[in-house]
Amino acid sequence: MPISQMSTLTAQPSLLAKSLLAIALLVLAVNVLAVGPTIGVEVPPRKNYGLSTAKRANCMGCHKWHGDGGTGYGGAAISLRKTPLTREQLITVIKCGRPGTNMPYFDKQAYKNDECYGMTFEDFDGDDSNRPLQGKKYLNERQVNAVANFVMTEIQGKPITKAYCEMYFGGPTRECDLIKEP
Ligand code: HEC
């Protein structure tokens, strides 16, 4: 066999091997792309959406990580653990805030129509001390519901537990270790 032909013969298996490797890598890449991020996007428990939304809206900046309220910037925020409010009322307070207090409103349409206590911004003209304060971020319907659900299922009427603490901080922390449970 002429040398020139031999070289093509030896080249062919290696080409085949390269193709197989390329296909294998492609299949692997497609799997990683298809499976990897999907797991990350779909699996987190629903309550974490409420928690992450509450964090982004900075609810805890005033109500504290434990939700038990206390003094901070914005004055004394009421305890969300002791709040007697119903789901409906929680949603109203989140959307509309409380005029005359430091509890801000989070609904973009608040006081533009009369869905907040039947009042609009015009009602506060010349009354700056009671004018509703705007939240750090607007929350849409889904986000307001998620935050209200989070407050109801994890905070309202409950003691501060290590489990809550670790969920809030995303893992064990020194602060959580200090929590004494009965
Ligand atoms: C700038 C500070 C501040 C931020 C941010 C804030 N709050 Fe408040 N919140 C307050 C204060 C102050 C009060 C007490 C109002 C009053 O005196 O009636 C309050 C009251 C409330 C109440 C009424 C509780 C009751 O029993 O009457 C709820 C519910 C509430 N906040 C939930 C939230 C949620 C949820 C968020 C985030 C989306 C949030 N707050 C963000 C300061 C804040």
Residues whose N, C-alpha, C, O or C-beta is under 5 A from the ligand:
A	BS01	HEC	A54 A57 N58 C59 C62 Y73 G74 G75 A76 A77 I78 S79 T83 P84 L90 V93 I94 R98 T101 N102 M103 P104 V147
